[in-house]
């Protein structure tokens, strides 16, 4: 799958694997120089560029709001990708839209990516991130020891709607079992 220099200005609404450019980015694919300006709404795996991502994403921008469609939903919500797989990379991307996720106790809400299994580098989040349990300005959750965030900047506000219990909230990463380098 090769998606280059694409622009979306329409709103997108779906359930699972909902993206402003690509719903499901296949392994080995490339999504490059793409821009989303529409509101992206879904239940699980929702992202401004790719909802469920296993492709390499680079030099792409999301300007639209990314949000969940219903109360109780919200497993992997992100400004660029909802979930990004272990063989995927995200680099030189920017999110300017707010990311609003309900966020389950196993999902993440992030300015760039909700749940990261692979590598992310040189990204900038300018949008505000709101959700429940796993919230980060760059990544809501780094899901394995090989997941990494490097040289990325968060300028957005991170806030939770939970008033009790355990919340993992961070300027860069909410929940981390991976690596954070040079941030």
N, C-alpha and C positions, 0 to 999 in steps of 0.2 A: 504494500500500500504506500503510495507516494502522494502527499497532499502538500502543495507548495503555493504560496502567495494567494491564499483564499481569504475572503472577507464576508462576514455575516452581519446583517443589520436587522434581521428579524428575530422575534422572540421564539424560544424553543420550549416546549412542554412535553414531558414524557414520564416514565416510571423508573426504569433502570437503564444504566449506561446512556446518560443524556449529556450531550456536549454541544457547545456553540458551533463547533466545526465538525467534529467526529464523535459519534456516540461510543463506538468501540474501536480503539486503535490496535490493530493486530501486531503481534510480535514481528520484529524486523522491519516495520514500517517507519516512515519519516513524515513528520508534520512540521513544516518549516515556513517561517514568514507569514503566519496566519493571524487574523485579527477578528475577534468577536465583539460586537457592540450591542447585541440583543440580551434580554433577560433570559436566563437559563433556569428552568424549574424542573425538578424531578424528585424521586423518592430516595434512590440509592445510586452511588457512583455517578455523581453529577459534577461537571466541570465546565469552565468557561471555554476551553478549547476541546478537551476530550473527557468523556465521562469515565469510562473504564479504559485505562491506557496501558498498552504494552509496546507502543511505538516510541521512537525517539522524537521529542518535541524540542525545537530550538527557535529562537528569535521570534517568538509569538507573543501577542498581547491580548489580554481580556479587559474590556472596558465595561462590560455588562454586569448586572447583579446576578449572582449565582445563589439559588435558594432551594429549600426543600418545599415540597408541595403539600404536605400534610403533617399534622402532629403525630409524633411517634416515628416518623421517617428520619432519615439523615445519616446513613452509614456511608462515609467517604464523600465529603463535599469539599471542593477546592476551586480557587480562582482560575487555575490553568487546567488541572486534572483532578477528578474525584479520587481515583486510585491510580497509582503508577506502579507497574510490575517490576520484578527483580531484574529483568534484562533490559528495561527501558531507562532512558536518561531524559532529564529535563534541564535545558541550559539556556541562559540568556533570554529568559522570559520575564514579562511584567504583568502584574495584575493591578488594575485600577478600580475594579468594582468591589462592592461589599459582598461578603460571603456570609450567608445566613443559614446555618444548619441546626437542626434540632440536636442531632448527635446522640447516638446510642452509647451504651457503656462499652461497646467494642469498636465503634467507628470514630473517625476523626474529621475535624473541620479545620481547613488551613487556607491561608491567603494564596498559596501557590498550589498545594496538594493536600487532600484530606488524609490519605494513607499512602505512605511511601515505602516501597520494597526495594527500589533501585537507587540511582544516583541523581542528585539535583545540584546544580552549580550556577553561580552568577545570576541569580534571579532577584527581582525586587517586588515586594508587595506594598501597595499604597492604599489598599482597601481595608475597611474595618471587618473584623471576624467576630461573629457571635454564634454561640452554641452552648452545649452542655458540658461534656466530660473530657474530651481530648481536643484542645484548641491551641493552634500555633500560628504565628504570623507568617511563617513559611510553610511548615508541615504540621498537621494535627497530630500525626503519629508516625514515627519511624518503626516499621514493623519487623525488621530482622537485623541481625548483627552486620550485614553487608549494606544496609541502607545508609546513605550519607547525604548530608547537606553541607555545601561549602560555598564560601564567599558570597553569601546572599544577605539581603537587607530587608528588614520589615519597618515600614513607616506607619502602619495602621494600628488602630486600637483593638485589643483583644479583650472580649468580655464574655462572661458566662451568665446563663440564666438560672443556674443551680444555686440554691441557698443552703444546702447541707450535703454531706457526703464527700467523697473524694473526687476532686477535679484536677486534671493535669493541664495546666495552662502555661504557655511560655511565649516570650517575644519571638523566638525563632521556631522552636519545636515544643509541642505540648507533652507528648509521651515519647521517650527515646530509649530504644535498645540498639541503636546504630551509632553513627559517628557524626559529630558536628565539628567542622574544620574551618578556621579562619573567619568566623562570623563576628 
